[in-house]
Amino acid sequence: MMKKEIKENFDKQEKANKTAENAKSVKEGTGNRKSKGVSIKNLTKGSVWDFQENDIIKMMKKAEKDFDFEDSYSHYVSVIKSAFIVDTFETDNKSVQMSLEKQGYKLMKVKFDEKECGLAIKKKTIKKITDLTYENIHHITTAKLLDVISNNFGGGWESIAQSIKDIIEYGFEISTTTLPTNRLKKKGGMYENKINDGFDVLEIAKGTWTEAIFAKERPLVTAQKMNLNDEEDLMEDDFNGFNGNDDMDISDEEEMTEENYGTLVDIAEEGEDEIEEDDSEMV
């Protein structure tokens, strides 16, 4: 009877730990896409973002039994550092261990043939756009991405450096528009269509205008096909296909900004005046 109670308590604790880890993933916006059969040996700097501290510790403990563990240790730590802050400590220094635990680190002892060292790890947080990398961009939610963009001093999409835009667009489909606030959500417009297509949206107020940034997660398979060669081919095709006589199409919503809105109206009015003058001459 005692063994049964112990097992039940153990199962409950394991379930509670998994629930806590999943909740942490959701809170941080890193999702929960763990793959079966993943070990420390085939972990990559991208896939490591799918895991939490306790997962890494379990992998390391299992790898300790391998004959080549000591030789591969530096490589394992290098991969882990992509998604975790890693520190070492003396295993007999209790005060340092307590300090690390208070800072949110998970601790483990790593044993080699002739020595033992302490390893402290803590998952990196993604708070700023500069925290985004090609390794982690596929391991955050759309909501997390838009939250990070909104914290970028409210500058909008154009205020983001091109190198960061490239990272974001590697993992997400992005569309933007800036319109007078009272026209942004007009029925049948871009805003409504994007929402219906599954995009999340971030609205940034700019006086009487509002910038809307639409984002939707890009399938991983599609993103993997995107490389520099593809981009170069696309640019070359676009250049070869351009004809100086082609009409330039300015869409009603996507290209309209506060700067050119008045200009477009003036051009339209001037065109009407010219037509009226031509008509009067014919009479």
WOMORA-V799383 format. One record per backbone hydrogen bond with DSSP energy under -0.5 kcal/mol. CO is the residue of the C=O (numbers start at 1). NH is the residue of the N-H. Records with the same first field share a line. If there is no record, write none. Layout:
BEGIN
CO = NH ; NH
END
This chain:
BEGIN
1 = 5
2 = 6
3 = 7
4 = 8
5 = 9
6 = 10
7 = 11
8 = 12
9 = 13
10 = 14
11 = 15
12 = 16
13 = 17
14 = 18
15 = 19
16 = 20
17 = 21
18 = 22
19 = 23
20 = 24
21 = 25
22 = 26
23 = 27
24 = 28
25 = 29 ; 30 ; 31
26 = 29
29 = 141
35 = 38
39 = 42 ; 43
44 = 48
46 = 49
47 = 50
48 = 51
52 = 55 ; 56
53 = 57
54 = 58
55 = 59
56 = 60
57 = 61
58 = 62
59 = 63
60 = 64
62 = 65
63 = 66
66 = 69
68 = 72
69 = 73
72 = 76
73 = 77
74 = 78
75 = 79
76 = 80
77 = 81
79 = 82
80 = 83 ; 84
83 = 124
84 = 86
85 = 122
87 = 120
89 = 118
90 = 93
92 = 94
93 = 97
94 = 98
95 = 99
96 = 100
97 = 101
98 = 102
99 = 103
100 = 105
101 = 104
106 = 121
108 = 119
109 = 111
110 = 112 ; 117
115 = 112
117 = 110
118 = 89
119 = 108
120 = 87
121 = 106
122 = 85
125 = 127
128 = 131
129 = 132
133 = 137
136 = 139
137 = 140
141 = 145
142 = 146
143 = 147
144 = 148
145 = 149
146 = 150
147 = 151
149 = 152
150 = 154
151 = 153
152 = 155
156 = 159
157 = 160
161 = 164 ; 165
162 = 166
163 = 167
164 = 168
165 = 169
166 = 170
167 = 171
168 = 171 ; 172
171 = 218
172 = 174
173 = 216
175 = 214
177 = 212
179 = 210
180 = 183 ; 184
181 = 184
183 = 186
184 = 191
186 = 189
189 = 193
190 = 194
191 = 195
192 = 196
193 = 197
194 = 199
195 = 198
200 = 215
202 = 213
203 = 205
204 = 211
206 = 209
208 = 181
209 = 206
210 = 179
211 = 204 ; 213
212 = 177 ; 214
213 = 202
214 = 175
215 = 200
216 = 173
219 = 223
220 = 224
221 = 225
222 = 225 ; 226
223 = 226
225 = 227
227 = 231
228 = 232
229 = 233
230 = 234
231 = 235
232 = 236
233 = 237
234 = 238
235 = 239
236 = 240
237 = 241
239 = 242
243 = 246
247 = 249
248 = 250
249 = 251
253 = 178 ; 256
256 = 178
257 = 261
258 = 262
260 = 264
261 = 265
262 = 266
263 = 267
264 = 268
265 = 269
266 = 270
267 = 271
268 = 272
269 = 273
270 = 274
271 = 275
272 = 276
273 = 277
274 = 278
275 = 279
276 = 280
277 = 281
278 = 282
279 = 283
END
